[in-house]
Amino acid sequence: MTSEPAITSPVVSPLAAIALKIAGAIAILSALLDFLILLIPPNLTNTQWQLATTTQLVDRGIVPLVGMSLLLAGFWIDSFVGRVSQRKSLTADARFWVCSLASVLGFAYLLLSLLHLNAVRLSSQQALTQVSTEAGEAATQMQQQLSTELSQQQTQLGALLQNEDLLAQAIQSGQLPPDIEQYRDNPDGLAEFLQDRADQAQQQIEAEIGTRRAEAERRVKTEAWRSGIRVSVISLLLAAGYSIVGWLGLRRLLSLTQSA
């Protein structure tokens, strides 16, 4: 008994080709429209705008590449089933414009990797400058506060030393050291005592400000490094992918045109 040959449908491949080309074209056009919206209005002098824009362009950069792959796969299916006629004019072939766009995007993403690194550098410098400014302002504010408190404490202690009952209560409660009484008739010694306490407090606060500043600088540098590496590497990969698709496709189309 002989088996009957399998029945194949000639509609399957052309329908798949049409679906792939439509999906690819929509993906490319929607991505280009998205890119255009991101770039309008341009604010090239704003480092944060550069940083945000390059990051979003790179994060969405895979969409046109997928669309091109779908579109070219659709054309390949058409050629496989013999539905693509050889054209003498290269510009009349949609594949030429797809490969040309891929070449342009490859160059664009190569530039984006450099632009993003520069934007990260500028943003990091601005953030470090801001951290330094805030630390300086905190130190100045602390210095003024300590100076005011020193003057107030000197006045309060001067009055307290003249009242034995209140002085004894302050010593018993631990608010003042027992040897504070020696400064009752020694205002210069009292001023020196208070200045020593103020200097100790200043050193502690300066150490705390320095620690916070170092942590903030480390955090800024870490975030800059992460952003720079991630976006730049992805951008370079996209540039390589687009360039390969574009140049190989154009070379293939040129060879087909010359042989036609």
C-alpha positions in Angstrom: 0.0 0.0 0.0 1.4 3.3 -1.0 1.0 6.3 1.3 -0.6 9.5 -0.2 1.7 12.5 -0.4 1.2 15.1 2.3 -1.0 18.0 1.3 0.8 21.3 1.8 -0.9 24.7 1.7 0.7 27.3 -0.5 -0.9 30.0 1.6 1.1 29.3 4.8 4.4 30.8 3.8 3.1 33.9 2.1 0.8 34.6 5.0 3.7 34.2 7.5 5.8 36.6 5.3 3.1 39.2 5.3 2.6 38.9 9.1 6.4 39.2 9.8 6.7 42.2 7.5 3.7 44.0 9.0 4.9 43.3 12.6 8.5 44.4 11.7 7.3 47.6 10.1 5.1 48.5 13.0 7.9 47.8 15.5 10.3 50.0 13.5 8.0 52.9 13.0 6.7 52.9 16.6 10.2 52.9 17.9 11.3 55.7 15.7 8.3 57.7 16.7 9.2 57.0 20.4 12.7 58.2 19.8 11.5 61.4 18.2 9.3 62.1 21.1 12.1 61.6 23.5 14.3 64.0 21.6 11.7 66.8 21.5 12.3 69.4 22.9 16.1 69.1 22.9 17.9 70.4 25.9 21.5 69.7 25.1 23.0 72.0 27.7 21.2 70.1 30.5 23.3 67.2 31.8 20.4 65.5 33.5 18.4 65.6 30.2 21.3 64.1 28.3 21.7 61.4 30.9 18.0 60.5 31.0 17.6 60.7 27.2 20.6 58.5 26.3 19.5 56.0 29.0 16.0 55.7 27.6 17.2 55.5 24.0 19.5 52.7 24.8 17.0 50.9 26.9 14.5 50.9 24.0 17.1 50.3 21.3 16.4 46.6 20.9 12.9 47.3 19.5 14.0 48.5 16.0 16.5 45.7 15.8 13.8 43.2 16.4 11.5 44.9 13.9 14.2 44.8 11.3 14.8 41.1 11.9 11.1 40.4 11.5 10.9 42.5 8.3 14.0 40.8 6.8 12.7 37.4 7.8 9.5 38.2 5.9 11.4 39.1 2.8 13.5 36.0 3.1 10.3 33.8 3.2 9.1 35.7 0.1 12.4 34.9 -1.7 12.2 31.3 -0.5 8.8 30.7 -2.1 9.8 32.7 -5.2 7.5 35.7 -4.6 10.3 38.3 -4.8 11.3 39.5 -8.2 14.8 40.8 -8.9 14.8 44.6 -9.1 17.4 46.5 -11.1 17.0 49.6 -8.9 18.5 49.2 -5.5 16.5 52.1 -4.0 13.2 50.4 -5.0 13.9 47.5 -2.7 12.6 48.1 0.9 15.4 45.9 2.2 17.9 48.6 1.1 16.2 51.2 3.3 16.0 48.8 6.2 19.7 48.0 6.0 20.5 51.7 5.5 18.5 52.5 8.6 20.4 49.8 10.5 23.7 51.3 9.5 22.6 54.8 10.6 21.4 53.4 14.0 24.6 51.5 14.4 26.6 54.7 14.1 24.1 56.6 16.3 24.4 54.1 19.1 28.2 54.2 18.9 28.0 58.0 19.5 25.4 57.4 22.3 27.9 55.3 24.2 30.4 58.2 24.2 27.7 60.8 24.9 26.4 58.8 27.8 29.9 58.4 29.4 30.4 62.1 29.1 27.0 62.9 30.6 27.8 60.5 33.5 31.1 62.2 34.1 29.5 65.7 34.1 26.6 64.5 36.3 29.1 62.9 38.7 31.1 66.1 39.0 28.0 68.1 39.7 26.9 65.7 42.3 30.3 65.7 44.0 30.3 69.5 43.9 26.9 69.6 45.5 28.1 67.2 48.2 31.1 69.3 48.9 29.0 72.5 49.0 26.5 70.9 51.4 29.3 69.7 53.7 30.8 73.2 53.7 27.4 74.8 54.5 26.9 72.3 57.3 30.3 73.0 58.8 29.7 76.8 58.7 26.3 76.4 60.3 27.8 74.2 63.0 30.5 76.8 63.6 28.0 79.5 64.0 25.8 77.4 66.3 28.7 76.5 68.5 29.8 80.1 68.8 26.3 81.1 69.8 26.0 78.3 72.3 29.4 79.1 73.7 28.4 82.7 74.4 25.1 81.6 76.0 26.8 78.9 78.2 29.4 81.4 79.4 26.7 83.8 80.4 24.6 81.1 82.1 27.5 79.5 83.9 28.7 82.9 85.1 25.3 83.5 86.7 25.1 79.9 88.0 28.5 80.2 89.8 27.1 83.1 91.8 24.2 80.9 93.1 25.6 78.1 95.3 22.3 76.2 95.6 21.7 76.0 91.9 25.4 75.2 91.3 25.2 72.3 93.8 22.1 70.9 92.1 23.7 71.1 88.7 26.8 69.3 90.0 24.7 66.6 91.7 22.6 66.0 88.6 25.7 65.5 86.5 25.1 68.5 84.3 28.4 70.1 85.4 31.7 68.5 86.6 32.6 68.9 90.3 35.6 71.0 89.6 33.5 73.7 88.0 33.6 75.7 91.3 37.3 76.6 90.7 36.2 78.9 87.9 33.9 81.0 90.3 36.5 83.8 90.5 38.4 82.9 87.3 36.4 84.1 84.3 39.3 83.5 82.0 39.6 79.9 83.1 35.8 79.5 82.7 36.1 80.8 79.1 38.9 78.4 78.4 37.0 75.5 79.9 34.0 76.2 77.7 36.2 76.7 74.7 37.7 73.2 75.3 34.2 71.7 75.4 33.2 73.5 72.3 36.4 72.3 70.5 35.6 68.7 71.4 32.0 69.1 70.2 33.3 70.7 67.0 35.7 67.8 66.3 33.0 65.2 66.8 30.6 67.1 64.5 33.4 67.6 61.8 34.2 63.9 62.0 30.5 63.1 61.5 30.2 65.5 58.6 33.4 64.0 57.0 32.0 60.5 57.3 28.7 61.5 55.7 30.5 63.3 53.0 32.7 60.3 52.2 29.7 58.0 52.1 27.8 60.4 49.8 30.8 60.7 47.4 31.2 56.9 47.4 27.5 56.5 46.6 27.7 59.1 43.8 30.8 57.4 42.2 29.2 53.9 42.5 26.0 55.0 40.8 27.9 56.8 38.1 30.1 53.7 37.5 27.0 51.4 37.3 25.1 53.7 35.0 28.1 54.3 32.7 29.1 50.7 32.4 25.5 49.3 31.9 24.3 51.8 29.3 27.6 52.1 27.4 28.0 48.4 27.1 24.5 47.9 25.9 24.9 50.8 23.5 28.0 49.3 22.0 26.3 45.9 21.6 23.4 47.6 19.8 25.9 49.5 17.6 27.5 46.2 16.7 24.2 44.5 16.0 22.9 47.3 13.8 26.2 47.7 12.0 26.4 43.9 11.2 22.8 43.9 9.9 23.2 47.0 7.9 26.6 46.4 6.3 26.1 42.7 5.6 22.6 43.5 4.2 23.8 46.3 2.0 26.7 44.2 0.7 24.3 41.3 -0.1 21.9 43.6 -1.9 24.7 45.1 -3.9 25.9 41.7 -5.0 22.4 40.7 -6.0 21.9 43.9 -8.0 25.3 43.5 -9.8 24.5 39.9 -10.7 21.0 40.7 -12.0 
